[in-house]
Amino acid sequence: MTNAPQPVPVAADLVQRAAGVIAARHRGDLAGAEELLASFASEQARTLGFYLLADLALGLVCQQSGQSLDDLVQELTLLVAGAAPPPPA
């Protein structure tokens, strides 16, 4: 079981925006997703928000599934490799 780090209050806003981008895209609101992406103050802030969101999400999946983080990452790596288009020739 993984204890994912809890975001500090300043970073919590970044995480919520990153989650909002994904939720907006999921419901087909591309304009809303773009607007939220543009609301990040910098590329560094956007990267931090999505990193923290991924870290928290992976920790939650590990906690719910009982998988180790290493096993989950290995499974995700295989899924991504299988879904990726072949590199251009």
C-alpha positions in Angstrom: 0.0 0.0 0.0 1.3 3.4 -0.9 1.0 6.6 1.2 0.7 9.2 -1.5 1.9 12.6 -0.4 -0.9 15.0 0.4 -0.8 18.3 -1.6 -0.2 21.4 0.3 -3.0 24.0 0.1 -1.2 26.0 -2.6 -0.8 22.9 -4.7 -4.4 21.7 -4.0 -5.6 24.4 -6.4 -3.3 23.1 -9.1 -4.5 19.5 -8.6 -8.2 20.6 -8.7 -7.6 22.5 -12.0 -5.8 19.5 -13.5 -8.7 17.3 -12.5 -11.1 19.8 -13.9 -9.2 19.7 -17.3 -9.7 15.9 -17.4 -13.3 16.1 -16.3 -14.1 18.8 -18.9 -12.5 16.7 -21.7 -14.3 13.6 -20.5 -17.7 15.3 -20.8 -16.7 16.8 -24.2 -16.2 20.4 -23.0 -13.1 21.1 -25.0 -13.4 24.8 -24.6 -13.7 24.5 -20.9 -10.7 22.2 -20.8 -8.6 24.7 -22.8 -9.7 27.5 -20.6 -8.6 25.6 -17.5 -5.3 24.7 -19.1 -4.7 28.4 -19.9 -5.5 29.4 -16.2 -2.2 27.8 -15.0 0.3 30.6 -14.3 3.1 28.8 -15.9 4.2 25.5 -17.5 5.8 24.6 -14.3 2.5 25.0 -12.4 0.7 23.0 -14.9 3.3 20.2 -14.8 3.2 20.2 -11.0 -0.6 20.1 -10.9 -0.8 17.1 -13.3 2.1 15.3 -11.5 0.4 15.7 -8.1 -2.9 14.5 -9.6 -1.3 11.5 -11.1 0.5 10.7 -7.9 -2.7 10.9 -5.9 -4.7 8.9 -8.4 -2.1 6.1 -8.5 -2.0 6.0 -4.8 -5.8 5.7 -4.6 -5.8 2.9 -7.2 -3.1 1.1 -5.2 -5.1 1.5 -2.0 -8.3 0.3 -3.6 -6.8 -2.6 -5.5 -4.2 -3.8 -3.1 -1.6 -3.6 -5.8 1.9 -2.3 -5.2 2.8 0.9 -7.0 5.5 -0.9 -8.9 3.0 -3.5 -10.1 0.5 -0.9 -11.1 3.1 1.1 -13.0 4.2 -2.0 -14.8 0.6 -2.7 -15.8 0.1 0.8 -17.0 3.3 0.7 -19.0 2.2 -2.4 -20.8 -1.2 -0.9 -21.5 0.3 2.3 -22.9 2.8 0.3 -25.0 0.0 -1.8 -26.4 -2.1 1.3 -27.3 0.6 3.5 -28.7 0.7 3.7 -32.5 3.9 2.4 -34.1 6.7 4.9 -34.6 6.9 6.5 -38.1 9.1 4.7 -40.6 
